[in-house]
């Protein structure tokens, strides 16, 4: 079994090298990036393209409850999309093929790693101008979709994660001539399949499903050119779940209103961001069919950062940041106070995900600092540090399922140091990325009753992405 996985992994990496050599020939000849659309001599109304990515990850000293030893994984993701444009209409589709290799029994393998041969997007849409006012634009899309909205903290098209959130429904984007923007959608989130460990390990193919028993919607308004050129945003998200025979849920019936105020970074200037959201409704503690207790859901989160990009070689940027997301204060009070990040992303804020993913936007209180540099247009990187506490010492570190209901183990989770380097080897065609994180265990990870006890955690990854 291992030899078969190693062979397929080397084959995958070999395909990157072969395609890299082809792209490299074009680059060395001073040509623009190689594009499949042009190679196929596709007509102007047809867009064709995609990307292939392979990433190797290594984890030592796993922090998760019940884990032992070290582990690794090689994940691959192929995206291939087409879109036909017939002004004002368009129609398109995108295939996702996400697989894993080299994982073992210790690897935390899940549907965030594997979703083989899946129709991620299949949509039809229309664009128009001067619809409601002079100079405005309206774009309406229906079908299978992916969604990036606002800060991406509550809904996102995943970038680092090997699989991507998908939805079936309708989305509309309106843009006014004075910097106003309104986005709204009503969707059924896709349930990724398969879910059992054996079939995931085999990269088994099973179609993702959606159901009217899980509904997700949002209204988001953004206004540019406010005080000092800053941008303001207000929004509300809604999620309504009901159990079904094949998709267990926590029966979340949540309303999440929020506000965001931020500025864009610029050389020689300060920039900032403040975002806060509340969360109300009903939820259950688990997705178990035996759990029928509906709890009052009262939660919230805050993010704030202040940064400066210096007008100097390498464009150094210093970021001071703080994140808070509430945890459940009392497991016996009939309330759930743990913030739910819905379908948001977290890699850029809390560190690498993959088989690491030590922190999430839930039950966390964490100040941090990050230094970013850009030596050239082809090379950039950063180093970051976070100190992490639980917002509630009686709730779990949600990413590890480690918990002390008594609170006697304290709330300090530990110190995290992370770094990342990204290189555009062939701009527009080939990018390489290397990164990692080190988590120094705090009191909570050492003393909690079900703590793994594996010591500090070390994680490293390397990846290559080929775009065509």
C-alpha positions, 0 to 999 in steps of 0.5 A: 500500500505504501509503495503504491501511494509513494509511486502515485505521489512521485508521479504527481510531482513528476507531472509538475516538473514536466509541465514546468519545463514546458512553461519554462521554455516559453518563459526563457524565450521571453514569452508571456505566461503559457495559457491553455486557452491560447494553446487551444486557439479558443474563440474570444467568447470562450474562457478555458483554464485551471490550476494543479497544486501538490503540497507535502505536509509533515506534522510532529507532536500532534496536539489533538486529543487521542493523537500519537506520534507524527504524521504526514500527507501529500495532497493534490488539487486539480481545478479546471474551468470553462466559461462561455460569454454571450453578452449579457449572458454567461454560462460556465462550469468548474471541476475540482479533483482533490486527493490525498496520498502518503497519509497513515492511521495518525493523519487527521484525514477528512473532507477538507482534504479529499473530494475526488472528481466533483463538479464544484461549479455549474452556473448561468448568469447575466450582467447589466448596467444602468439597471436601477440608476445611471452608471450602476452594474448588476450581476446575477448568477444561479447554479452551483457556486463558490463564494468569497464575501467581505473579509472571508471570515464567514464565507470563503472560497478556500485557498490553502485548504485542499477542498473548497466550499460549494453552494447551490443557489442564487447570488446577486451583486450590485455596484453603484457609481459612487462606491456602493456595493450590495451582495446577497445570496440564498443557497444550499451548502454542499455536503462533501462526500464520502465522509467515512475514513476508509473511502476517504483514504481510497480517494473514492468518488461520490457526488456532493449533495445539497438539501433544503434542510440546510439553508444559508443566506446573506445580505452584505452592503459595502461603501467605499470612499468614507472618512480618509478613503476608508471602507465600511461594511455591514452584513447579516448571515443566516443559517438554518439546519435540520437533521436528515438521515444522511447529513447529521447537523447541530441544528444551527438556526443562527443569525449573524449580524456584523460590521467592518471598517478598514483601509487599504495598505499603502507604502509609507502609510498606516492601515487598519481593520476592525470587524465585529459580529454577534450571533444569536439563535438556537444550536446543539452541542453536537451533531449526534442524533442522540443530542436533542437539546436545543440551546440558546445561542449567544456568541460573538467575535472581534478582529482588530489590527493596526499596520504600517507599510514602510517606504523602504527596500523590501517594503516591510510591513508591521502588523499588530493584531488581536482576535477574540471569538467567544467560547461556551462559558458554562456547559450546564446553563442551557446556552451555547456561547461558542462562536461559529465561523460558518463557512469562513477561512482562517489560514491567513489569520491563525496559521496553516490549516491542512493537517495542522490547523491549530486555531480557529475563530472559536473560543480564542483570545489571541494577540499577535504580531507579523512582519511581512516583506517583499524583496521583489515582485516574485518573492514575498514572505512573513514571520508571525507570532501569536500568544493564545488563550481560551476565551472560556477555560471551561470550553474546548480548544475546538480544533483539538477537541481538548477540554476541561469542563472544570476550568482547572487546567487554565486557559493558556494554550501556548505560543505559536510562531509561523513563517511562509515564503512564496516564490513566483518561479514562472510568473503566471505559470509556476509558484512555489511556497514553503512554510511552517509553524511551531506551537509551544504547549501552554498550561492548558495543553499540558494539564487538560484531562484529555490532552494528547501529551505529545509535547510541542507541535512542529509543522512544515509544508512545501507546495508547487502550483501550476496555473494554465 
